[in-house]
């Protein structure tokens, strides 16, 4: 499969133009585009431009995403609040909610905001990292509403989404902050779809069949003959019960607490109601202050400097690899495969906007 390098500003500009042409306002498009660019710049290719057509533009065209949404704060008590996104774009609702959580953390030391009636919000790490510029710890999670994709511990039907968790924490002198962004399934479902698009096989453990045998053909996921297990794998002996527990935690905080839908609502009519959870913590409110960042540095140095056995790579920490990828992609461009670029060219023609300028990778 051929790849092409796309400059970050080119990808951002195309995203803005496409969202505007699909019916979003200029301000909405400008605010939403950085969420997708964050994913692509940091190497999370499954949550960036790859979702523009099939998730966001398709959602706007079908009405699944409400272009006329007017979100409302339906509860606002002290450090806590609940936002009803009115079926609007999750990329916007997520930012609105995290901004409110940060504001509350300034006042109370902690801010917690949940969202219901939202849609796909992209990479959870974008929202958690919003807290970093304020010297705070940020946390973000999302479920998939009533559209489950994961099969915990041999379940015959999918019961929940990939249910990602993200946590960001500031540092003092380390090159990259701590930024965890992980699904509670073995892999994000987008990685399987990416492998199908790129005509690749997938690593051992990503999928299994009804007998628990490993499946390497990603196409089996789409035809229903292969299942995506929770983090840890298909069996309790591998730790799959822990992944199930983490996934349920996300369902509780994002779905049950917010009043959004969960896998238990599968088959219900109407628009899918996805739920999000956001948390901001001010270290100063806990008496840590600047000492928190120094302690973070000590912890991360302790991990990265730990001796490892000869057959293993040196230890890193969540967020550190992203910095290297981001630096490289800002300088050399973001790699986009030919199949995805063809899809983006097609939507450009449909929407009447300029195609993406590209160079061979």
Buried (B, 14 or more C-beta within 10 A) or exposed (E): EEBBBBBBEBBBBBBBBBBBBBBBEEEBBBBBBBBBBBBBBBBBBBBBBBBBBEBBBBBBBEEBBBBEBEBEEEEEEEBBBBBBBBBBBBBBBBBBBBBBBBBBBBEBBBBBBBBBBBBBBBBBBBBBBBBBEBBBBBBBBBBBBBBBBBBBBBBEEBBBBBBBBBBBBBBBEBEBBBBBBBBBBBBBBBBBBBBBBBEEEBEEBBBBEEEEEBBBBBBBBEEEEBBBBBBBBBBEEBEBBBBBBBBBBBBBBBBBBBBBBBBEBBEEEEBBBBBBBBBBBBBBBEEBEEEBBBBBBEBBBEBEEEEEEEEEEEBEBBBBBBBBBBEBBEEEBBBBBBBBBEBBEEBBEBBEBEEBEBEEB
